[in-house]
Amino acid sequence: MPRDEPTLELFPAPPKPLSERRLAAEAGRPVKRSLTIAGHRTSISLEEAFWTALQDVARGQGKTVASLIFQIDAKRGKTNLSSAIRVYLLDHFRK
């Protein structure tokens, strides 16, 4: 069964004040963002450094962040999506 192309909201709704996001990023705490994969709403919590790396990798591959997450999701098996993204990025930058 084909999966729907995901959509990604770069900031949660309702958005947190910028100061809270900045404080979370500076403290190394995960930042939660929402997306839809195959018609199902979900959220992903990643540290800001991983969000930035994900954007860089997607840009380098000529993809959107949402389509890169879709690709990672399709291959992750039973692994938590946030963990699968971190491992994907680690593998990517080790090459």
N, C-alpha and C positions, 0 to 999 in steps of 0.2 A: 504494500500500500504506500503510495507516495506521501511524503511528509510536506506539510505546508512550509513555505519559506518563513522564517521567523521575523518578528519585528522587535525592535529594541528601543526602549525609552532610556535615554542616557541618564535621566534623573528620576528618582521616585516621585510618585504623585500621592499626596501633595509634596512638592519639593521641600527639603529641609533648608533652612536658611544657610546661605553660603558659608557663614562663619562656622556652623556645625560641621559641614562637609570638610572644610579646611582643617578644623581641629581634628577630625577623625583621620584625615590623610596624614597630618603631621604626627599624630600619635601612632600611626601604623595600624589603626583599626580598620576592619573591613567596611566598605561602602556598598550598600545594597542598591541594585538597579533591577528594574522589572523588564520582562520580555515575554513574548508569546512564541512557543515552539509547538508546531503541529496542532495549533488551535488551543493549546493549554497555557494559561498564564503561570508564570513562575518568576522567582527572583533569584538573583545571584549576588552573593556577597564576596567581594574581592577587595584587597587592599588597593589603594589608588595606584601604586606602582604597577600592579598587574593589569588594571584597566588601561593604563598608559601603554604598557607593553602589548596588550591585545590590540589596541588601536594601531600601533606601529606595525605589527605583523600583518594585520588586515590590509592596511594601506600598501605595504610592500608586496602583497599578493594581489593587489587590485580588487579587493573584496570589501564589503561592509563588515563592521564588527558583528552585526547580526548573522550574516552568512557564515562567518568564521565560527561563531558559537554553534550554529546549526551543524556545521561539519564536525566539530568536536563532539557535540551531543550524539550524532549518528554513530560514532565509533566508541563511545565511552562504556558501553555495557551497563553494569550495575553500579559503577563508580559515581559518587556524588559529582554533579556538574561543576561546581566551583573547584573541586580537587582536580577534576579532569582538565580544566582550563589551566590550572597552575602547572600540572605535569606537562601538558602540551607546550606551554611557553618555555618551561625548563628544557625540554627536548629540543625545541626550536633553536634556542640560543646556545645550546651545547654544540650544535652542528657548525 
